Every structure is written in C-alpha cells, then in structure tokens.
Amino acid sequence: MADPRFRTIKIKTGVVRRLAKEKTVYEREAEQQKIRIEKLKKDGRDEYEIRKQEEVLTESLMMVPDCQRRLLTAYDDLKGILDTEQDLKDTEDYLAAKKVLEEAKQQLPKAGEVHMC
C-alpha cells in the first residue's frame, strides 16, 4: 500500500499552486478592469456603465487579500508537512512540493504588508 503522506503532500501542493495562480488571475483582472474603466471615461461613456465596471473592479480587488490569506494558510500547512517529513526529502513529490513553495513565496504578502482595496 502506498504511503498516505504522498497523497497528502500532492493534495496540499495542488492547493498552494491553485491559490497562487488564483491570486495572480485576480490581480491581472483588476489591472485589465482599470484600463477598461479609463477607456470608458476617455470615450465619454454613460456614468452608469462606468459605475458598474468600477463595481467589478472593486470585487476583483477584494478577492486579492482573501486569496493571499488562504494562500498563506495553505503555504504554512504544506511547509509544516514538509518540515516534519524530512525522510521523504529525496522523493519526487517532496521535491515538487518544495518547488511550488518557492514559486508561491513570491505571492505571499511581505512582512507588515496588507493589501487593502
């Protein structure tokens, strides 16, 4: 029977990878929305349409801190598992998890940084 620790590591790795990607997508979406709003304003579009697009922007911006919070929790969880499972450090799943942690580290908030909308 396969070691259940591998399954746990794979699942936790997938969660960290997905949350890091999700945060990036929301940030990109917010930037695109800002550009869209500026274009609408420049083109003299209806104020109602601009306000609706600003609401969409606000929703995207609100998701970034939520993603960061969930990513930090998942990151710490996976890091804790890897720290306690040192006997697996030469396995493919362990090494993949370490790589994902390194990539996700860039998405974590810096010390004292708080994303506000």
Wavefront OBJ file of the C-alpha trace (Angstrom):
o trace
v 0.000 0.000 0.000
v 1.291 3.470 -0.887
v 2.343 5.820 1.867
v -0.600 8.183 2.611
v 1.861 11.009 3.248
v 2.487 11.226 -0.503
v -1.198 11.746 -1.179
v -1.354 14.472 1.471
v 1.701 16.209 0.011
v 0.235 16.044 -3.509
v -3.089 17.483 -2.390
v -1.513 20.280 -0.341
v 0.863 21.081 -3.213
v -2.084 21.360 -5.594
v -3.887 23.709 -3.207
v -0.882 26.034 -2.930
v -0.368 26.001 -6.709
v -4.055 26.767 -7.381
v -4.268 29.610 -4.836
v -1.085 31.252 -6.139
v -2.495 31.128 -9.651
v -5.899 32.391 -8.490
v -4.299 35.409 -6.801
v -2.358 36.217 -9.961
v -5.517 35.960 -12.071
v -7.425 38.380 -9.804
v -4.551 40.861 -9.881
v -4.368 40.671 -13.674
v -8.140 41.010 -13.939
v -8.068 44.123 -11.730
v -5.386 45.728 -13.906
v -7.373 44.999 -17.068
v -10.500 46.395 -15.449
v -8.688 49.625 -14.519
v -7.627 50.033 -18.141
v -11.187 49.324 -19.321
v -12.600 51.963 -16.929
v -10.098 54.575 -18.075
v -11.042 53.872 -21.682
v -14.750 54.195 -20.876
v -14.114 57.540 -19.160
v -11.961 58.763 -22.042
v -14.644 57.773 -24.547
v -17.279 59.680 -22.538
v -19.405 56.606 -21.874
v -22.506 56.564 -19.689
v -21.860 57.140 -15.969
v -23.975 54.092 -15.051
v -21.812 51.834 -17.219
v -18.643 53.254 -15.654
v -20.011 52.734 -12.122
v -20.880 49.109 -12.933
v -17.357 48.497 -14.211
v -15.950 50.119 -11.056
v -18.033 47.665 -9.014
v -16.477 44.797 -10.956
v -13.038 46.274 -10.216
v -13.846 46.536 -6.514
v -14.926 42.889 -6.422
v -11.667 41.788 -8.061
v -9.624 43.897 -5.653
v -11.486 42.412 -2.680
v -10.547 38.910 -3.793
v -6.786 39.570 -3.714
v -6.455 39.832 0.102
v -8.747 36.822 0.501
v -6.552 34.793 -1.863
v -3.440 35.973 -0.037
v -4.878 34.911 3.303
v -5.869 31.467 2.019
v -2.532 31.092 0.224
v -0.606 31.942 3.385
v -2.574 29.322 5.334
v -2.038 26.660 2.651
v 1.638 27.621 2.312
v 2.242 27.285 6.059
v 0.345 23.988 6.103
v 2.415 22.470 3.286
v 5.658 23.863 4.701
v 4.827 22.316 8.079
v 4.210 18.919 6.487
v 7.474 19.074 4.561
v 9.348 20.113 7.695
v 8.032 17.078 9.589
v 8.505 14.613 6.725
v 12.236 15.048 6.172
v 12.638 11.327 5.495
v 10.821 11.890 2.174
v 13.098 14.719 1.030
v 14.593 12.737 -1.856
v 11.227 11.787 -3.366
v 9.704 13.339 -6.458
v 6.569 14.544 -4.662
v 8.561 16.195 -1.883
v 10.837 17.975 -4.362
v 7.832 19.125 -6.421
v 6.210 20.492 -3.273
v 9.393 22.391 -2.362
v 9.447 23.917 -5.848
v 5.808 25.016 -5.571
v 6.548 26.591 -2.175
v 9.407 28.591 -3.688
v 7.192 29.791 -6.544
v 4.310 30.642 -4.207
v 6.572 32.553 -1.830
v 6.584 35.442 -4.306
v 2.783 35.688 -3.980
v 2.801 35.921 -0.187
v 2.403 39.310 1.497
v 5.645 40.811 2.725
v 6.074 41.329 6.465
v 3.747 44.114 7.557
v 2.156 44.403 4.106
v -1.603 44.430 3.984
v -3.500 44.548 0.695
v -6.352 46.982 1.065
v -8.953 47.811 -1.524
l 1 2 3 4 5 6 7 8 9 10 11 12 13 14 15 16 17 18 19 20 21 22 23 24 25 26 27 28 29 30 31 32 33 34 35 36 37 38 39 40 41 42 43 44 45 46 47 48 49 50 51 52 53 54 55 56 57 58 59 60 61 62 63 64 65 66 67 68 69 70 71 72 73 74 75 76 77 78 79 80 81 82 83 84 85 86 87 88 89 90 91 92 93 94 95 96 97 98 99 100 101 102 103 104 105 106 107 108 109 110 111 112 113 114 115 116 117
